């Protein structure tokens, strides 16, 4: 199948054979696609190779056969967001998250749009932690793993902003002691639900909660970016 002018981002690239790259790309109409970019590691293909960097919006022409597509043509759309320092690490975390949680060739235009919208937030200086929590929330919703924040798990009563909860993936928010190591205040869960940024302690509690949720959907696995981000932020 020939695909022309497909909006896409490169999420990950690794060497493939002698002169090619194997790319993981997020496309708008075909979801995550494995793409073979032939000959782009040669001396004569430096300009083409330079386009295949993370965070640059692209228009790709592809030939899709089975599991992998072959890159036929590519051009940049707009300018590449200038992600540096912790913002660049946050962007690479999002890329790893999408690769690990999404399936190939599962069309999810909403995921592409959410990814395209979060990149400017990483550049703008908006709280990186809040930008990541919002994207994680939206990604889980798009994948069908949406957080259950409509009420308490056992009673379905509205969340109490002053109460403490432990979020259990298969149940939802369950009341707990505020001394629980995984306790999250109701006001912070409500902030995530209503898209209003909580305070710094609230963001930290939501980060730990979201890691537990993501770890569950990874079958207990870890993301390499968690360790890298943790080391960078500790410095």
C-alpha positions as a printed Julia matrix, in Angstrom:
235×3 Matrix{Float64}:
   0.0    0.0    0.0
   1.31   3.4   -0.98
   0.93   6.14   1.66
   1.6    9.71   0.59
   2.26  12.89   2.57
   1.54  11.18   5.89
   2.02  13.48   8.92
   4.5   11.73  11.21
   7.15  12.06  13.91
  10.21   9.87  14.41
  10.11   8.37  17.9
  13.21   6.17  17.75
  15.91   5.21  15.26
  18.52   2.47  15.22
  21.03   1.23  12.64
  19.71  -1.32  10.18
  22.08  -3.27   7.98
  25.05  -1.31   6.63
  23.59   2.0    5.49
  19.97   2.1    6.63
  17.91   2.97   9.71
  14.96   1.23  11.3
  12.59   3.92  12.56
   9.65   3.83  14.92
   7.32   6.59  13.74
   4.05   7.97  15.03
   1.79   8.73  12.09
  -1.56  10.43  12.24
  -3.65   8.03  10.15
  -1.82   4.72  10.62
  -0.61   4.91  14.23
   2.85   3.7   15.13
   4.71   2.35  12.11
   8.05   0.61  11.74
   9.84   2.26   8.8
  12.99   1.21   6.98
  14.92   4.25   5.73
  17.34   2.81   3.18
  20.73   4.32   2.48
  20.38   7.28   4.85
  23.6    6.55   6.75
  25.77   7.07   3.71
  27.84  10.2    3.07
  25.57  11.3    0.24
  22.43  11.15   2.38
  23.38  13.47   5.23
  20.64  15.99   4.48
  17.97  13.32   4.31
  19.29  11.72   7.5
  19.17  15.08   9.29
  15.4   15.24   8.74
  14.86  11.98  10.6
  15.42  13.44  14.06
  12.97  13.31  16.98
  10.41  16.11  17.43
  10.49  17.31  13.79
   7.08  17.09  12.15
   7.39  15.32   8.82
   5.39  14.48   5.73
   6.32  10.94   4.66
   5.7    8.93   1.53
   5.75   5.25   2.46
   5.33   1.86   0.87
   3.66  -0.35   3.49
   4.0   -4.09   3.13
   3.21  -6.27   6.1
   4.86  -5.29   9.39
   7.26  -2.66   8.02
   7.05   0.26   5.64
   9.78   1.55   3.35
  10.52   5.27   3.31
  10.09   6.61  -0.22
  10.3   10.37   0.42
  10.31  12.72   3.39
  10.12  16.46   3.96
  10.01  18.67   7.02
   6.81  20.46   7.98
   7.49  23.66   9.91
  10.52  24.09  12.16
  11.94  21.63  14.68
  11.07  22.52  18.3
  14.27  23.45  20.14
  14.22  21.02  23.03
  17.3   21.23  25.23
  18.32  20.0   28.66
  15.54  18.54  30.77
  12.96  19.42  28.1
  14.81  17.18  25.61
  14.92  14.36  28.16
  11.19  14.81  28.78
  10.56  14.58  25.04
  12.57  11.38  24.75
  10.58   9.99  27.69
   7.34  10.66  25.8
   8.79   8.9   22.76
   9.71   5.82  24.79
   6.29   5.84  26.45
   4.47   5.85  23.1
   6.7    3.1   21.67
   6.27   0.86  24.72
   2.52   1.29  25.2
   1.1    1.59  21.68
   0.74  -1.16  19.1
   1.97  -0.89  15.53
  -0.5    0.06  12.81
  -3.31   0.9   15.22
  -4.7    4.22  13.91
  -5.06   6.76  16.72
  -5.32  10.31  15.35
  -6.04  11.59  18.87
  -2.66  10.29  20.05
  -0.86  12.02  17.2
  -2.67  15.27  18.02
  -1.89  14.98  21.75
   1.79  14.39  20.95
   1.89  17.35  18.57
   0.28  19.58  21.21
   2.62  18.64  24.07
   5.87  19.44  22.23
   5.33  23.24  22.3
   4.59  22.97  26.03
   7.99  21.38  26.59
   9.63  24.26  24.73
   7.63  27.05  26.34
   8.88  26.57  29.89
   5.53  25.32  31.14
   6.03  22.95  34.1
   7.62  19.84  32.62
   6.08  17.68  35.33
   2.58  18.93  34.58
   3.04  18.58  30.82
   4.13  14.95  31.29
   1.25  14.12  33.65
  -1.3   15.54  31.24
   0.15  13.59  28.32
   0.27  10.36  30.35
  -3.37  10.88  31.35
  -4.44  11.53  27.76
  -2.37   8.65  26.37
  -3.95   6.17  28.79
  -7.41   7.44  27.88
  -6.74   7.11  24.15
  -5.39   3.57  24.59
  -8.5    2.53  26.51
  -6.78   2.53  29.91
  -8.34   5.77  31.16
  -7.99   6.7   34.82
 -11.1    6.17  36.93
 -11.45   9.53  38.66
 -15.22   9.97  38.58
 -15.56   8.89  42.22
 -14.36   6.6   44.97
 -13.88   3.02  43.79
 -15.99   1.29  46.44
 -18.8    3.81  46.9
 -18.83   5.84  43.68
 -19.12   8.93  45.89
 -17.41  12.08  44.55
 -13.76  12.36  45.53
 -13.17  14.39  48.69
 -10.52  17.05  48.08
  -9.33  16.77  51.69
  -9.16  12.97  51.81
  -6.23  10.72  50.9
  -6.47   7.96  48.31
  -4.38   5.17  46.9
  -4.98   4.63  43.2
  -5.41   0.96  42.31
  -5.38   0.38  38.56
  -8.08  -2.28  38.44
 -10.38  -0.48  40.88
  -9.69   3.25  40.97
  -9.22   5.63  43.9
  -9.5    3.87  47.27
  -9.42   5.8   50.55
  -6.28   5.29  52.61
  -4.29   6.83  55.43
  -2.39  10.01  54.6
   0.73   8.2   55.87
   0.44   5.59  53.1
   3.57   5.73  50.93
   1.42   5.96  47.8
  -1.23   8.33  49.18
  -2.53  11.05  46.84
  -4.75  13.87  48.04
  -8.2   14.02  46.54
  -7.56  17.59  45.44
  -4.62  16.41  43.31
  -6.66  13.66  41.64
  -9.37  16.24  40.94
  -6.74  18.61  39.53
  -5.62  15.91  37.1
  -9.21  15.18  36.13
 -10.12  18.84  35.6
  -6.81  19.82  33.96
  -5.71  22.31  36.6
  -2.08  22.15  37.74
  -1.64  21.14  41.41
   1.12  22.38  43.69
   4.63  20.89  43.76
   3.89  18.17  46.36
   0.77  17.27  44.41
   2.76  16.92  41.19
   5.24  14.65  42.94
   2.46  12.42  44.29
   0.84  12.25  40.83
   4.19  11.34  39.27
   4.56   8.34  41.57
   0.94   7.34  40.99
   1.3    7.52  37.21
   4.48   5.48  37.3
   2.63   2.74  39.16
  -0.18   2.85  36.57
   2.21   2.77  33.62
   4.28   0.02  35.24
   1.08  -2.04  35.54
   0.33  -1.64  31.83
   3.92  -2.58  30.99
   3.4   -5.86  32.83
   5.67  -4.71  35.67
   8.35  -3.36  33.34
  10.34  -0.15  33.72
  11.1    2.69  31.35
  14.76   3.56  30.85
  13.81   7.23  30.7
  12.62   7.16  34.33
  16.18   6.52  35.49
  17.68   9.1   33.14
  15.14  11.77  34.1
  15.61  11.04  37.79
  19.38  11.45  37.55
  19.05  14.7   35.58
  16.5   16.27  37.9
  18.47  15.27  41.0
  21.39  17.29  39.68
